[in-house]
């Protein structure tokens, strides 16, 4: 059973920082379903504190990562103002299909949300209701996963490929190139990372909505979405001290890389 107290990274009388696990929504209207807001309110009430939880930012339900919540209306307002002025540092780790090139860069697109299907798509600039979406990325590691690695896991790490006479990597017929990326959000659009990466030819591993419809390696079909908000930076609402929190992703796809 999920115990919220075990996932709290920092807490004082103004704010609370915790890890949202994949599969739990930040807020939900579904009866009987847990969300971060209700879990944290219950946590505060059990300690005899006022059960106020202010929402500052959100993560998609299948995404894991670090989140900050306000414990007072004043702190919530200050943190929301920071967020609106791009004062937060929001860094993600993700695993994508393909060899991402160049090794680092910026992606700028225009996204339009479809509320009926709860999806977003890249559209032309000037399209009605489209919003600018920007992010920067850098490649941390690239690997090749073949059908044998998919079956036995190679001790949880992806293969780098068989060596050839000239020192290059020789891929098998059923090989898949995958890349571990760090992404820094410059804007916070609906499903932004998932939509932009897929549009540019690097769909996220485990993305059932924007990713591959047919997976060539059977063992990859059940892997959860490989996206984690692993680092969060902001200024404390009263002391103005810089706060920084970082975690290691728990998602299965991240275990395929030696850097984590």
TIRO-650560 format. One line per 10 residues: their letters; for each residue x, y, z of N, C-alpha, C. Coordinates in nm, 3 decimals, always signed. Layout:
A> X,Y,Z,X,Y,Z,X,Y,Z  ...
REM end
This chain:
XXXXXXXXXX> +0.084,-0.119,+0.000,+0.000,+0.000,+0.000,+0.088,+0.125,+0.000  +0.049,+0.225,-0.078,+0.127,+0.348,-0.089,+0.114,+0.431,+0.039  +0.228,+0.463,+0.100,+0.231,+0.543,+0.220,+0.298,+0.676,+0.189  +0.218,+0.782,+0.186,+0.266,+0.913,+0.142,+0.381,+0.965,+0.228  +0.381,+0.935,+0.357,+0.484,+0.986,+0.446,+0.623,+0.938,+0.407  +0.632,+0.820,+0.346,+0.761,+0.764,+0.305,+0.817,+0.831,+0.181  +0.737,+0.915,+0.116,+0.778,+0.976,-0.010,+0.797,+1.127,+0.003  +0.793,+1.178,+0.125,+0.813,+1.322,+0.146,+0.962,+1.352,+0.157  +1.009,+1.444,+0.073,+1.151,+1.479,+0.069,+1.183,+1.597,+0.160  +1.086,+1.687,+0.178,+1.108,+1.807,+0.260,+0.973,+1.862,+0.302
XXXXXXXXXX> +0.969,+1.917,+0.423,+0.846,+1.979,+0.472,+0.877,+2.085,+0.576  +0.810,+2.199,+0.565,+0.813,+2.299,+0.672,+0.672,+2.356,+0.683  +0.658,+2.470,+0.750,+0.522,+2.522,+0.771,+0.464,+2.592,+0.649  +0.544,+2.606,+0.541,+0.498,+2.677,+0.422,+0.473,+2.584,+0.303  +0.550,+2.478,+0.294,+0.542,+2.395,+0.175,+0.580,+2.250,+0.207  +0.557,+2.167,+0.108,+0.586,+2.025,+0.121,+0.633,+1.975,-0.015  +0.743,+1.901,-0.017,+0.798,+1.844,-0.140,+0.794,+1.693,-0.128  +0.739,+1.626,-0.228,+0.729,+1.481,-0.222,+0.744,+1.420,-0.361  +0.751,+1.288,-0.366,+0.763,+1.214,-0.491,+0.626,+1.159,-0.528  +0.579,+1.195,-0.646,+0.455,+1.137,-0.697,+0.489,+1.010,-0.773
XXXXXXXXXX> +0.435,+0.897,-0.733,+0.464,+0.774,-0.807,+0.384,+0.768,-0.937  +0.432,+0.694,-1.032,+0.357,+0.672,-1.156,+0.226,+0.601,-1.122  +0.119,+0.644,-1.187,-0.010,+0.579,-1.167,-0.106,+0.651,-1.077  -0.058,+0.750,-1.001,-0.145,+0.828,-0.913,-0.161,+0.968,-0.970  -0.284,+1.015,-0.982,-0.310,+1.148,-1.036,-0.279,+1.255,-0.932  -0.253,+1.376,-0.977,-0.235,+1.489,-0.886,-0.371,+1.525,-0.826  -0.472,+1.533,-0.911,-0.611,+1.555,-0.870,-0.700,+1.468,-0.957  -0.807,+1.417,-0.900,-0.902,+1.339,-0.978,-1.043,+1.361,-0.925  -1.141,+1.351,-1.015,-1.282,+1.362,-0.977,-1.346,+1.224,-0.967  -1.267,+1.121,-0.992,-1.321,+0.985,-0.990,-1.342,+0.939,-0.846
XXXXXXXXXX> -1.462,+0.896,-0.817,-1.496,+0.851,-0.682,-1.414,+0.727,-0.644  -1.360,+0.729,-0.523,-1.288,+0.614,-0.471,-1.146,+0.600,-0.520  -1.098,+0.692,-0.603,-0.961,+0.683,-0.655,-0.870,+0.781,-0.580  -0.756,+0.733,-0.534,-0.663,+0.817,-0.462,-0.598,+0.919,-0.556  -0.567,+1.035,-0.502,-0.485,+1.132,-0.574,-0.391,+1.199,-0.474  -0.294,+1.271,-0.524,-0.193,+1.332,-0.437,-0.255,+1.434,-0.342  -0.349,+1.511,-0.392,-0.412,+1.613,-0.309,-0.480,+1.552,-0.187  -0.560,+1.448,-0.207,-0.632,+1.387,-0.094,-0.536,+1.313,-0.001  -0.437,+1.247,-0.058,-0.339,+1.175,+0.024,-0.264,+1.271,+0.116  -0.225,+1.386,+0.064,-0.150,+1.483,+0.143,-0.240,+1.553,+0.245
XXXXXXXXXX> -0.364,+1.578,+0.209,-0.457,+1.637,+0.306,-0.478,+1.542,+0.424  -0.495,+1.416,+0.395,-0.512,+1.317,+0.501,-0.387,+1.306,+0.587  -0.271,+1.316,+0.524,-0.144,+1.312,+0.596,-0.134,+1.428,+0.695  -0.170,+1.549,+0.649,-0.164,+1.666,+0.738,-0.268,+1.656,+0.849  -0.388,+1.611,+0.815,-0.494,+1.599,+0.916,-0.455,+1.499,+1.024  -0.387,+1.392,+0.985,-0.346,+1.290,+1.082,-0.243,+1.345,+1.180  -0.172,+1.451,+1.140,-0.075,+1.514,+1.229,-0.136,+1.628,+1.310  -0.265,+1.653,+1.287,-0.331,+1.760,+1.360,-0.312,+1.896,+1.298  -0.266,+1.901,+1.172,-0.244,+2.028,+1.103,-0.363,+2.060,+1.013  -0.375,+2.186,+0.976,-0.479,+2.227,+0.883,-0.457,+2.156,+0.749
XXXXXXXXXX> -0.554,+2.081,+0.701,-0.533,+2.001,+0.580,-0.547,+2.081,+0.451  -0.468,+2.187,+0.439,-0.469,+2.267,+0.317,-0.354,+2.223,+0.228  -0.384,+2.195,+0.101,-0.281,+2.159,+0.004,-0.303,+2.245,-0.121  -0.206,+2.329,-0.151,-0.215,+2.416,-0.268,-0.144,+2.353,-0.387  -0.212,+2.343,-0.500,-0.155,+2.285,-0.621,-0.073,+2.392,-0.694  +0.054,+2.361,-0.720,+0.144,+2.454,-0.788,+0.165,+2.412,-0.933  +0.187,+2.284,-0.955,+0.211,+2.232,-1.090,+0.157,+2.091,-1.095  +0.161,+2.030,-1.213,+0.102,+1.899,-1.232,+0.197,+1.806,-1.308  +0.175,+1.678,-1.289,+0.239,+1.575,-1.369,+0.131,+1.482,-1.420  +0.148,+1.434,-1.543,+0.052,+1.337,-1.597,+0.047,+1.215,-1.506
XXXXXXXXXX> -0.067,+1.149,-1.502,-0.084,+1.035,-1.412,+0.022,+0.926,-1.429  +0.065,+0.890,-1.553,+0.166,+0.785,-1.565,+0.310,+0.831,-1.540  +0.328,+0.959,-1.505,+0.462,+1.014,-1.485,+0.497,+1.015,-1.337  +0.621,+0.975,-1.305,+0.670,+0.982,-1.168,+0.755,+1.108,-1.153  +0.772,+1.155,-1.029,+0.861,+1.268,-1.014,+0.840,+1.353,-0.892  +0.926,+1.455,-0.880,+0.927,+1.546,-0.766,+0.822,+1.655,-0.785  +0.746,+1.682,-0.679,+0.645,+1.787,-0.682,+0.651,+1.869,-0.554  +0.612,+1.997,-0.565,+0.603,+2.083,-0.448,+0.458,+2.128,-0.434  +0.409,+2.132,-0.309,+0.274,+2.176,-0.277,+0.281,+2.283,-0.170  +0.191,+2.381,-0.177,+0.185,+2.483,-0.074,+0.105,+2.436,+0.045
XXXXXXXXXX> +0.144,+2.478,+0.165,+0.069,+2.444,+0.286,-0.011,+2.562,+0.339  +0.008,+2.680,+0.277,-0.072,+2.798,+0.310,-0.112,+2.866,+0.180  -0.216,+2.947,+0.185,-0.260,+3.019,+0.065,-0.153,+3.118,+0.018  -0.084,+3.180,+0.114,+0.018,+3.278,+0.078,+0.136,+3.211,+0.007  +0.183,+3.099,+0.061,+0.295,+3.027,+0.000,+0.256,+2.974,-0.137  +0.134,+2.926,-0.150,+0.085,+2.876,-0.277,+0.083,+2.986,-0.383  +0.036,+3.104,-0.344,+0.030,+3.217,-0.436,+0.170,+3.258,-0.482  +0.265,+3.262,-0.388,+0.402,+3.300,-0.422,+0.465,+3.197,-0.515  +0.447,+3.070,-0.488,+0.504,+2.965,-0.573,+0.439,+2.964,-0.710  +0.308,+2.988,-0.715,+0.240,+2.996,-0.844,+0.292,+3.113,-0.927
XXXXXXXXXX> +0.323,+3.223,-0.861,+0.377,+3.339,-0.931,+0.514,+3.306,-0.989  +0.596,+3.236,-0.910,+0.726,+3.192,-0.962,+0.708,+3.104,-1.085  +0.615,+3.012,-1.078,+0.590,+2.920,-1.188,+0.550,+2.996,-1.314  +0.461,+3.093,-1.300,+0.413,+3.168,-1.415,+0.522,+3.254,-1.477  +0.620,+3.293,-1.398,+0.730,+3.374,-1.448,+0.851,+3.289,-1.487  +0.829,+3.157,-1.503,+0.936,+3.062,-1.540,+1.049,+3.061,-1.438  +1.012,+3.079,-1.310,+1.113,+3.078,-1.205,+1.146,+2.939,-1.153  +1.074,+2.838,-1.200,+1.101,+2.700,-1.161,+1.199,+2.636,-1.259  +1.287,+2.552,-1.207,+1.370,+2.467,-1.292,+1.309,+2.328,-1.292  +1.254,+2.286,-1.408,+1.187,+2.155,-1.417,+1.265,+2.066,-1.513
XXXXXXXXXX> +1.329,+1.965,-1.457,+1.415,+1.877,-1.536,+1.358,+1.734,-1.535  +1.358,+1.674,-1.651,+1.304,+1.539,-1.666,+1.409,+1.445,-1.723  +1.395,+1.318,-1.693,+1.468,+1.213,-1.762,+1.367,+1.132,-1.840  +1.406,+1.094,-1.962,+1.318,+1.012,-2.043,+1.399,+0.919,-2.130  +1.340,+0.807,-2.168,+1.401,+0.711,-2.260,+1.318,+0.713,-2.387  +1.386,+0.736,-2.500,+1.316,+0.744,-2.628,+1.372,+0.641,-2.725  +1.292,+0.607,-2.823,+1.339,+0.523,-2.932,+1.418,+0.608,-3.030  +1.525,+0.549,-3.083,+1.605,+0.620,-3.181,+1.732,+0.677,-3.121  +1.825,+0.713,-3.207,+1.950,+0.778,-3.166,+1.931,+0.927,-3.183  +1.907,+0.995,-3.071,+1.875,+1.137,-3.076,+1.995,+1.218,-3.123
XXXXXXXXXX> +1.979,+1.289,-3.232,+2.084,+1.376,-3.286,+2.021,+1.506,-3.334  +2.088,+1.621,-3.310,+2.219,+1.634,-3.243,+2.211,+1.597,-3.095  +2.326,+1.589,-3.031,+2.333,+1.542,-2.893,+2.266,+1.636,-2.794  +2.250,+1.760,-2.832,+2.176,+1.854,-2.748,+2.114,+1.960,-2.837  +2.007,+2.019,-2.789,+1.940,+2.119,-2.871,+1.814,+2.171,-2.806  +1.744,+2.252,-2.882,+1.618,+2.311,-2.838,+1.510,+2.273,-2.938  +1.392,+2.238,-2.888,+1.277,+2.209,-2.972,+1.171,+2.315,-2.947  +1.125,+2.380,-3.053,+1.019,+2.481,-3.044,+0.909,+2.443,-3.141  +0.790,+2.424,-3.090,+0.674,+2.387,-3.172,+0.553,+2.464,-3.121  +0.442,+2.448,-3.193,+0.315,+2.504,-3.148,+0.218,+2.389,-3.128
XXXXXXXXXX> +0.161,+2.382,-3.007,+0.076,+2.270,-2.969,-0.068,+2.315,-2.953  -0.159,+2.229,-2.995,-0.301,+2.254,-2.976,-0.362,+2.136,-2.904  -0.439,+2.166,-2.800,-0.501,+2.061,-2.718,-0.641,+2.029,-2.768  -0.673,+1.902,-2.772,-0.807,+1.855,-2.803,-0.868,+1.801,-2.673  -0.956,+1.879,-2.613,-1.014,+1.841,-2.484,-1.099,+1.716,-2.491  -1.159,+1.690,-2.605,-1.246,+1.573,-2.618,-1.168,+1.442,-2.608  -1.049,+1.440,-2.669,-0.967,+1.317,-2.668,-0.855,+1.323,-2.565  -0.843,+1.438,-2.496,-0.736,+1.460,-2.399,-0.599,+1.435,-2.462  -0.579,+1.490,-2.581,-0.451,+1.479,-2.651,-0.410,+1.617,-2.701  -0.283,+1.630,-2.734,-0.232,+1.751,-2.797,-0.156,+1.711,-2.922
XXXXXXXXXX> -0.143,+1.804,-3.014,-0.071,+1.777,-3.138,+0.005,+1.901,-3.183  +0.111,+1.879,-3.262,+0.189,+1.989,-3.318,+0.114,+2.044,-3.439  +0.096,+2.176,-3.442,+0.025,+2.242,-3.552,+0.110,+2.359,-3.602  +0.066,+2.420,-3.710,+0.137,+2.534,-3.767,+0.121,+2.657,-3.678  +0.224,+2.739,-3.675,+0.216,+2.865,-3.602,+0.102,+2.949,-3.659  +0.024,+3.008,-3.571,-0.089,+3.088,-3.616,-0.221,+3.013,-3.612  -0.215,+2.880,-3.587,-0.337,+2.802,-3.574,-0.416,+2.849,-3.452  -0.545,+2.859,-3.466,-0.630,+2.905,-3.355,-0.609,+2.819,-3.231  -0.590,+2.884,-3.117,-0.574,+2.820,-2.986,-0.442,+2.746,-2.969  -0.352,+2.757,-3.066,-0.221,+2.693,-3.052,-0.133,+2.773,-2.957
XXXXXXXXXX> -0.049,+2.701,-2.880,+0.041,+2.766,-2.786,+0.185,+2.724,-2.813  +0.275,+2.818,-2.795,+0.417,+2.792,-2.816,+0.467,+2.695,-2.711  +0.544,+2.595,-2.753,+0.603,+2.496,-2.662,+0.753,+2.489,-2.688  +0.831,+2.505,-2.581,+0.976,+2.504,-2.597,+1.039,+2.419,-2.488  +1.143,+2.347,-2.526,+1.222,+2.269,-2.431,+1.363,+2.256,-2.484  +1.457,+2.227,-2.394,+1.593,+2.193,-2.434,+1.621,+2.051,-2.388  +1.710,+1.984,-2.457,+1.743,+1.846,-2.423,+1.891,+1.822,-2.442  +1.941,+1.718,-2.377,+2.076,+1.669,-2.403,+2.076,+1.517,-2.386  +2.154,+1.451,-2.470,+2.162,+1.306,-2.468,+2.264,+1.266,-2.361  +2.224,+1.180,-2.269,+2.313,+1.131,-2.164,+2.380,+0.999,-2.203
XXXXXXXXXX> +2.305,+0.915,-2.275,+2.358,+0.783,-2.312,+2.273,+0.724,-2.423  +2.338,+0.651,-2.514,+2.267,+0.578,-2.619,+2.304,+0.431,-2.609  +2.208,+0.344,-2.636,+2.234,+0.201,-2.631,+2.155,+0.131,-2.741  +2.192,+0.005,-2.764,+2.120,-0.077,-2.859,+2.062,-0.196,-2.784  +1.933,-0.214,-2.799,+1.863,-0.324,-2.735,+1.823,-0.422,-2.843  +1.869,-0.549,-2.835,+1.830,-0.648,-2.935,+1.735,-0.750,-2.875  +1.690,-0.846,-2.957,+1.591,-0.941,-2.908,+1.643,-1.027,-2.796  +1.773,-1.057,-2.792,+1.828,-1.136,-2.682,+1.828,-1.054,-2.554  +1.869,-0.927,-2.563,+1.866,-0.841,-2.445,+1.725,-0.828,-2.392  +1.628,-0.822,-2.485,+1.489,-0.808,-2.447,+1.441,-0.928,-2.366
XXXXXXXXXX> +1.494,-1.047,-2.397,+1.452,-1.168,-2.326,+1.522,-1.184,-2.192  +1.655,-1.161,-2.191,+1.728,-1.191,-2.067,+1.763,-1.068,-1.985  +1.748,-0.947,-2.043,+1.769,-0.826,-1.966,+1.914,-0.786,-1.951  +2.009,-0.875,-1.982,+2.152,-0.843,-1.967,+2.180,-0.776,-1.833  +2.133,-0.839,-1.726,+2.149,-0.784,-1.591,+2.087,-0.647,-1.579  +1.977,-0.625,-1.657,+1.905,-0.499,-1.645,+1.960,-0.387,-1.728  +2.065,-0.411,-1.807,+2.124,-0.305,-1.888,+2.111,-0.338,-2.035  +2.098,-0.235,-2.117,+2.092,-0.256,-2.260,+2.230,-0.286,-2.314  +2.234,-0.362,-2.423,+2.360,-0.393,-2.486,+2.408,-0.274,-2.566  +2.538,-0.262,-2.581,+2.593,-0.154,-2.662,+2.619,-0.202,-2.803
XXXXXXXXXX> +2.589,-0.328,-2.833,+2.608,-0.381,-2.967,+2.733,-0.464,-2.974  +2.738,-0.558,-3.067,+2.856,-0.642,-3.084,+2.964,-0.564,-3.155  +3.088,-0.584,-3.116,+3.198,-0.510,-3.174,+3.236,-0.561,-3.312  +3.282,-0.471,-3.399,+3.329,-0.507,-3.532,+3.478,-0.478,-3.541  +3.539,-0.516,-3.653,+3.684,-0.502,-3.668,+3.729,-0.357,-3.658  +3.644,-0.265,-3.705,+3.685,-0.124,-3.701,+3.642,-0.055,-3.573  +3.594,-0.133,-3.474,+3.559,-0.077,-3.344,+3.419,-0.022,-3.336  +3.343,-0.030,-3.445,+3.206,+0.019,-3.440,+3.113,-0.089,-3.387  +2.989,-0.051,-3.362,+2.892,-0.144,-3.304,+2.810,-0.209,-3.415  +2.801,-0.341,-3.411,+2.724,-0.414,-3.510,+2.589,-0.452,-3.451
XXXXXXXXXX> +2.480,-0.405,-3.516,+2.347,-0.429,-3.465,+2.287,-0.555,-3.526  +2.210,-0.625,-3.447,+2.141,-0.742,-3.498,+2.020,-0.696,-3.578  +1.959,-0.792,-3.651,+1.846,-0.757,-3.737,+1.729,-0.701,-3.659  +1.711,-0.749,-3.534,+1.598,-0.705,-3.452,+1.639,-0.601,-3.348  +1.749,-0.528,-3.374,+1.799,-0.432,-3.276,+1.714,-0.305,-3.273  +1.715,-0.243,-3.155,+1.647,-0.115,-3.136,+1.745,-0.018,-3.071  +1.759,+0.100,-3.129,+1.840,+0.203,-3.065,+1.751,+0.282,-2.970  +1.801,+0.306,-2.851,+1.729,+0.385,-2.752,+1.825,+0.488,-2.693  +1.769,+0.600,-2.648,+1.850,+0.710,-2.594,+1.793,+0.757,-2.461  +1.882,+0.784,-2.367,+1.846,+0.844,-2.239,+1.869,+0.994,-2.249
XXXXXXXXXX> +1.764,+1.072,-2.229,+1.773,+1.217,-2.243,+1.740,+1.289,-2.113  +1.806,+1.403,-2.093,+1.763,+1.498,-1.992,+1.691,+1.611,-2.065  +1.572,+1.645,-2.016,+1.492,+1.749,-2.079,+1.462,+1.859,-1.978  +1.481,+1.984,-2.019,+1.443,+2.098,-1.935,+1.328,+2.171,-2.003  +1.217,+2.178,-1.932,+1.100,+2.246,-1.986,+1.116,+2.397,-1.975  +1.089,+2.467,-2.086,+1.085,+2.613,-2.085,+0.941,+2.663,-2.079  +0.849,+2.578,-2.123,+0.706,+2.606,-2.112,+0.640,+2.481,-2.053  +0.518,+2.494,-2.009,+0.451,+2.380,-1.947,+0.321,+2.348,-2.017  +0.328,+2.293,-2.137,+0.208,+2.261,-2.215,+0.159,+2.119,-2.188  +0.035,+2.096,-2.224,-0.030,+1.966,-2.206,+0.046,+1.857,-2.281
XXXXXXXXXX> +0.095,+1.756,-2.208,+0.167,+1.642,-2.267,+0.287,+1.687,-2.352  +0.347,+1.798,-2.314,+0.446,+1.863,-2.401,+0.562,+1.773,-2.443  +0.632,+1.714,-2.347,+0.749,+1.633,-2.380,+0.710,+1.516,-2.468  +0.602,+1.450,-2.435,+0.558,+1.333,-2.510,+0.524,+1.370,-2.654  +0.453,+1.482,-2.673,+0.411,+1.524,-2.806,+0.530,+1.571,-2.889  +0.615,+1.656,-2.832,+0.727,+1.710,-2.909,+0.827,+1.601,-2.947  +0.861,+1.514,-2.854,+0.957,+1.409,-2.884,+0.904,+1.315,-2.993  +0.778,+1.280,-2.985,+0.719,+1.193,-3.087,+0.718,+1.262,-3.222  +0.684,+1.389,-3.224,+0.679,+1.466,-3.349,+0.815,+1.474,-3.417  +0.921,+1.480,-3.337,+1.056,+1.493,-3.393,+1.123,+1.358,-3.416
XXXXXXXXXX> +1.047,+1.249,-3.403,+1.098,+1.118,-3.438,+1.157,+1.037,-3.325  +1.135,+1.083,-3.200,+1.189,+1.012,-3.084,+1.075,+0.982,-2.986  +0.985,+0.892,-3.020,+0.875,+0.860,-2.928,+0.924,+0.800,-2.798  +0.856,+0.831,-2.690,+0.896,+0.780,-2.559,+0.867,+0.632,-2.547  +0.958,+0.560,-2.487,+0.935,+0.419,-2.455,+0.818,+0.410,-2.357  +0.725,+0.322,-2.386,+0.611,+0.301,-2.297,+0.497,+0.398,-2.314  +0.503,+0.486,-2.413,+0.397,+0.584,-2.434,+0.287,+0.523,-2.520  +0.176,+0.487,-2.457,+0.066,+0.424,-2.530,-0.017,+0.525,-2.609  -0.003,+0.653,-2.579,-0.086,+0.755,-2.644,-0.017,+0.819,-2.764  +0.110,+0.851,-2.750,+0.182,+0.919,-2.858,+0.297,+0.836,-2.915
XXXXXXXXXX> +0.322,+0.721,-2.857,+0.435,+0.639,-2.898,+0.402,+0.541,-3.008  +0.482,+0.436,-3.014,+0.465,+0.335,-3.117,+0.340,+0.252,-3.095  +0.273,+0.223,-3.203,+0.153,+0.140,-3.195,+0.189,-0.008,-3.197  +0.300,-0.041,-3.265,+0.345,-0.180,-3.274,+0.489,-0.188,-3.227  +0.513,-0.266,-3.122,+0.646,-0.280,-3.064,+0.712,-0.406,-3.118  +0.832,-0.390,-3.178,+0.900,-0.504,-3.241,+0.958,-0.601,-3.139  +0.997,-0.552,-3.022,+1.052,-0.639,-2.918,+0.944,-0.667,-2.815  +0.900,-0.792,-2.804,+0.785,-0.826,-2.718,+0.797,-0.777,-2.575  +0.915,-0.788,-2.515,+0.932,-0.751,-2.375,+0.914,-0.604,-2.348  +0.922,-0.519,-2.453,+0.908,-0.376,-2.435,+0.761,-0.333,-2.434
XXXXXXXXXX> +0.671,-0.422,-2.472,+0.530,-0.385,-2.484,+0.464,-0.353,-2.351  +0.517,-0.408,-2.243,+0.456,-0.389,-2.112,+0.529,-0.286,-2.026  +0.635,-0.224,-2.079,+0.712,-0.127,-2.001,+0.632,+0.001,-1.981  +0.625,+0.054,-1.859,+0.551,+0.178,-1.833,+0.617,+0.298,-1.901  +0.546,+0.407,-1.905,+0.596,+0.531,-1.965,+0.728,+0.572,-1.902  +0.829,+0.592,-1.986,+0.964,+0.624,-1.939,+0.983,+0.775,-1.930  +0.920,+0.835,-1.830,+0.929,+0.979,-1.810,+0.925,+1.008,-1.661  +1.025,+1.082,-1.614,+1.036,+1.113,-1.471,+1.079,+1.257,-1.452  +1.005,+1.330,-1.372,+1.045,+1.465,-1.331,+1.146,+1.448,-1.218  +1.274,+1.439,-1.255,+1.373,+1.394,-1.158,+1.439,+1.507,-1.080
XXXXXXXXXX> +1.428,+1.630,-1.128,+1.489,+1.742,-1.054,+1.398,+1.864,-1.059  +1.384,+1.929,-0.943,+1.298,+2.047,-0.932,+1.372,+2.155,-0.854  +1.368,+2.277,-0.907,+1.435,+2.390,-0.844,+1.338,+2.508,-0.834  +1.342,+2.577,-0.720,+1.258,+2.695,-0.701,+1.312,+2.773,-0.581  +1.259,+2.892,-0.557,+1.297,+2.971,-0.441,+1.193,+2.953,-0.331  +1.240,+2.938,-0.208,+1.147,+2.924,-0.096,+1.060,+3.050,-0.090  +0.929,+3.034,-0.070,+0.838,+3.149,-0.078,+0.862,+3.259,+0.026  +0.926,+3.227,+0.138,+0.950,+3.331,+0.240,+1.098,+3.362,+0.256  +1.183,+3.263,+0.266,+1.326,+3.288,+0.286,+1.398,+3.323,+0.157  +1.339,+3.288,+0.043,+1.397,+3.309,-0.091,+1.523,+3.225,-0.114
XXXXXXXXXX> +1.545,+3.129,-0.027,+1.657,+3.038,-0.045,+1.629,+2.945,-0.163  +1.734,+2.917,-0.242,+1.716,+2.826,-0.355,+1.697,+2.684,-0.303  +1.592,+2.619,-0.347,+1.561,+2.482,-0.308,+1.581,+2.392,-0.429  +1.648,+2.281,-0.410,+1.670,+2.187,-0.520,+1.654,+2.045,-0.469  +1.578,+1.965,-0.543,+1.551,+1.827,-0.505,+1.568,+1.738,-0.626  +1.630,+1.623,-0.604,+1.658,+1.532,-0.715,+1.639,+1.388,-0.672  +1.583,+1.307,-0.761,+1.560,+1.166,-0.733,+1.614,+1.080,-0.848  +1.623,+0.952,-0.824,+1.658,+0.855,-0.928,+1.531,+0.788,-0.976  +1.505,+0.785,-1.106,+1.382,+0.724,-1.156,+1.372,+0.576,-1.119  +1.250,+0.531,-1.095,+1.226,+0.391,-1.064,+1.171,+0.314,-1.183
XXXXXXXXXX> +1.130,+0.382,-1.288,+1.070,+0.319,-1.403,+1.160,+0.214,-1.468  +1.099,+0.109,-1.518,+1.173,-0.007,-1.572,+1.268,+0.030,-1.684  +1.228,+0.120,-1.773,+1.311,+0.153,-1.889,+1.443,+0.219,-1.848  +1.444,+0.291,-1.736,+1.566,+0.359,-1.693,+1.672,+0.260,-1.646  +1.631,+0.140,-1.608,+1.726,+0.039,-1.563,+1.808,-0.016,-1.678  +1.776,+0.022,-1.801,+1.849,-0.025,-1.917,+1.980,+0.052,-1.940  +2.006,+0.153,-1.856,+2.122,+0.239,-1.877,+2.217,+0.235,-1.757  +2.344,+0.240,-1.787,+2.446,+0.230,-1.684,+2.464,+0.361,-1.608  +2.420,+0.474,-1.666,+2.440,+0.604,-1.603,+2.347,+0.626,-1.483  +2.247,+0.540,-1.466,+2.152,+0.560,-1.356,+2.165,+0.453,-1.251
REM end
